[in-house]
Amino acid sequence: MTTPQDPENRPQQEPYATPAPPPPQTDQPAGYQSSGHQPSGYQPAGYQPSGNQPAGYQAAGYEAYPSGANEPAKRGPGAAPKQVRISFWLWLATAALMTILSIAALAIMLANPQALVDIAKQSAGGDQGLTDEQLRTGLVAFQVFFTVAAVVVAGLLVFFAVKARAGRPWARTWLNVTGIVALLLSMFGFTLLSLLVVLPLVAAVFLLYTPASKEYFEAAKRLR
């Protein structure tokens, strides 16, 4: 059958189908494959391989472990024995008495220097060619020197006593030396009040050399 539009009676052709649009393009790194297989050597951003990590690597959320944390802490010699603690307080008492007595003697001399001048004349059997003013000046100067020396020695006793209680063997040695100086200072113008300094000083030295005290200082020396 012919039609006016097709006088040659040719077979009709199907209309052309509209081609499907191409898949959307995304920005992928070179060599990227969507099949799930990554190319050789590909690593996503921020990825770190397992196993051996590079120097300085630290995972997020973890703090670096401090070096030397597994090392055992150094322990001290332990608490000081009773003898060392008692000796410590005796040294403090000696230092306090030395300071108080020396300052009190200086205050008495400055309050009534003439009385001491008269006592000095009687002890010497005369003025020995010195005027009262010269004697007064000499006695005051000596007492000031004695007071300053006593205060300095007392301060050293306190310092070394604190170190000895902490187990320092050298402090025990220096306490002996300083204690001898304190003893000599106490011998000047010896009175019954001087015994208040001598007795605790001797007891403090003795307690530092008891067996328990020796063991304490030996243990401290080994740890250092």
Beta strands, then each sheet from edge to edge (+ up, - down):
end
